[in-house]
Amino acid sequence: MILRDIIDILDKISPFELQESWDNSGLVVGSLSDEVDSIYISLDADIEVLDQMEKNSLLIVHHPLIFKPLKELNYDLFVPNLLREAIKKDISIVSMHTNFDKTHLNRYVVESVLGFVIQDSEEFICSFEVNMDFDLFVKLVKERLNLAYIKCVKRQEFIKTASIVVGSGSDLLKESKSDCFLTGDIKYHVAKEAYESGVSLIDIRHYESEIYFAQCLQKQLQNFSLNGIIANSKNPFNYI
């Protein structure tokens, strides 16, 4: 297929115009006229992912490889080294970031991974009924997200409703009206604020809560008779 046609399909799945003003979703590397032989999907672009890809392929990632303008192309540095490898292999890169969070990823994690039914969805925040003891809810989240350990703020014994923002969504805590808020990258002062406000928190971490991007997009592409090969990037963290 021609890359332009694939991007048109991606725009139907999750319109790029929905991305935040600071985001860089869309075509990051390549030309709209490029011919694409294979499609790969990953949370991030990294050297392991690029190494396994065939030439003349498209890599669809969640996190944009380029966020800020590059001041130099020093191939010893992260980002330029990946750009060099992609260009050598005629690999195009497209990002579906905040637009896909809004339209699909949060919903997918709630319904297909955690197994709850969404009651309300607005922008990034998806809310759902829980009606479980807090400790049991934490155990369920831990098991279904395959978390080795879990960090939380407990302010209620029983959770009626919860809200989720996958990735890093602490800035949206004040917009949640639920008993419990789930997101990743929760900092100390956010936890302190939640504790004093009587809101429970569960830190579902960044990589672990967004790794389902590839699964989710692969299913969407199948609706358009496109096969996406899952080639997920590695978690940069080790847990000892």
N, C-alpha and C positions, 0 to 999 in steps of 0.2 A: 504494500500500500504506500501511498504518498503521505508524508508526515502531516501535511495540511488536512487531509481527510481524517486522520486519526485524532488530531487536535479538535476538529469539529465535533467528533463523537465524544471526546472528553468534555467538551464544553456543554454538550447536551446532558451528560451525566451529572456534571457539577459546574455550572457557569463560572468562568474565571472572573467575571465582573463582581462576584460576591466576595472576592478576597479583600482583606483589610488594606488600607492605604500604604502601610509599611511593608507589605508582603511582596514577594517576587514570584508568584505563581505564573505558570505559562511556559513558553519556550525559553530555555536557558542556554542550551547549546544546540546548534544545528541550523538547518534551513528548511523552510516550509516545503520546498520542492524536493527534499531528500526522499529517496526510496527506502522503505523500512522492510527488512526481511523478518525480523523477530521483535517481540515486545517483552521486556523484562520489567518487573515491578519490585521496588524496594523502599524501605523507610527512608534510607539515606543512600547517597552515592559514596562508595569507598573503594579502595584499590582491589579488594577481594571480589566485590561485585563486578567491577569493570573487567577483571581478569577472566571471569567465567563467561562473559558475554561474547557472542559472535560479532564479526564485523557487520556494518550496515544495520545495526540494531537501534531500537529506541529504549531508553531507560526512563520509566516514569517513577518519580520519587515523591515522597511527602514533603520533606524538608528541602527547600531550594539550595542548590549548591552555592549560588552566589546571592548574598543578602546585601552587602555593601559594595560600592565601586572598588575594583582592584587597582592598586597603585603600582603594582609591579607583577611581572610574570616570572617569578623566581621558582623554578621547578623543584627546588628543594623544600618548598613550603606547601602546606595543606591548601587546597583549592587549586592553585596553579598546577600542582602535580597531577591532580585528577583531570583537569581540563586538558592537559597535554595528552594523557592516556586516551581520553574520549575522542579527541580530534584525530589521533593516530589511527584509531580503529573505526573512524566514521560513525561514532556513536552519538546519537542525539539525546538530549536530556530535557524532559518536561517535568515541571513541579505542579502538584495539586496539594496545596497546603491549607490555608485558612478557608478557602472556598469549600474544600472537601470536609473539613471539620464541621462546618455549618450544615452541610447537606447530608452527610453520610456517616462519618467516622464515629462521632459520639453516639449516634443512634445504634450503629452496628455493635459497639462494645456493650451497650445496655442490653440490647435484645438478643444478639447472637452469642455473646460471650458470657455475660452475667446472667442472662435468662430472665430479665424483668420486662414489664410492659411499660412503655413510655406514656406518661400522662400529659406531659406538656413539653414543648420544645421551642426555644426562642434563641436565635442566633447560635451561640456556642453551647448554651446550657440545656441539657436534657434532664428532666425530672421524672421520677417514677415512685410508685408506692413500694414500700419495703415490708412494713409490719412484722418486724423481727426484733429479737433482743439484739442489742448492739454487738455483743461478743460473737453471737452466731453469724451476724451479718459480716463482721470483719473476717471471720473464718471462711465464709463463702467467697468473699472477694479475693482473699488470699489464694484459695485453691483454684478458682476459675481464671485468675490472671497469672497463675504460676509464679507467685511471689515467694522468694525464699524466706523473707521476713517482712513485717509490715509495721509502719509507723502511724500512730493515730492520736487523736484528741478525743477523749470520751467525756461527753457532757450530758448524755441521756442513757438510761438503761434500756429504753425501748425506742426503736427508730420507726416512725410512721412513713416518712418520705425522705428521699435522698436526691441530690442533684450531682451531675458529673460533667467535668470538662477534661477530656483526655489531654495528655501533654502537660503544659505548664499553664494553669488557669487560675492561680491564686488571686490575680487582680479582679476576678469576677465573683469572689466570695460574697461581697456585699449585695450582689444582685440575686443571690440564691435565697429562696424563701423556705428551704427544706430544713429538716432536723439535722441532716448530715450532708457534707459536701466532699466529693471525691475528686481529686486532681493530683498532678505530680509536681515535683520540685517545690514542695511546701517549705518555706523558710521559717525560722524561729519566731520572728515577729508576727507573721501571719498566724501561726499556731497560737501565739499568745492572744492575739486579737480575737480569734475564734473562741478560745476558752473563756475570755471575759464576756463575750457576747452570747455564750450559751449554745454555740454551734459545734457539733461534733465534726471531726475531720478524719479522712482516711487518705494517706499518701499512696497513690497507686503508681507512682514514679513515671518518668517521661517515656523512656524507651518501652517499658513493659505495657504501658497503656496505649501506645500508638503502633506497636508492632503489627497490629491487625489491619493496618492500612492495605497491605498487599492482598490479603485474603478478600477484603471487602471490595477493592477495585477489580480484582480478578473476576468476581461474580458479576459485577456490573458490565465488564467488557464482554462476557459471554452472552449477554442480552443482545449484543451487536455482532455476534459471531466472530469475536476476536479472542485469541488465546494469549493470555498474559502469563509469562513464566515467573514464578515467585523466586526472587534471589535476594533475600533479606540481608541487610547489612548487620554487622556485629554490634553488640552492646559494648560501648567503650569502657564500662565499669566492670570490675570483678568484685564479688562479694565473698569475703573471707570469714 
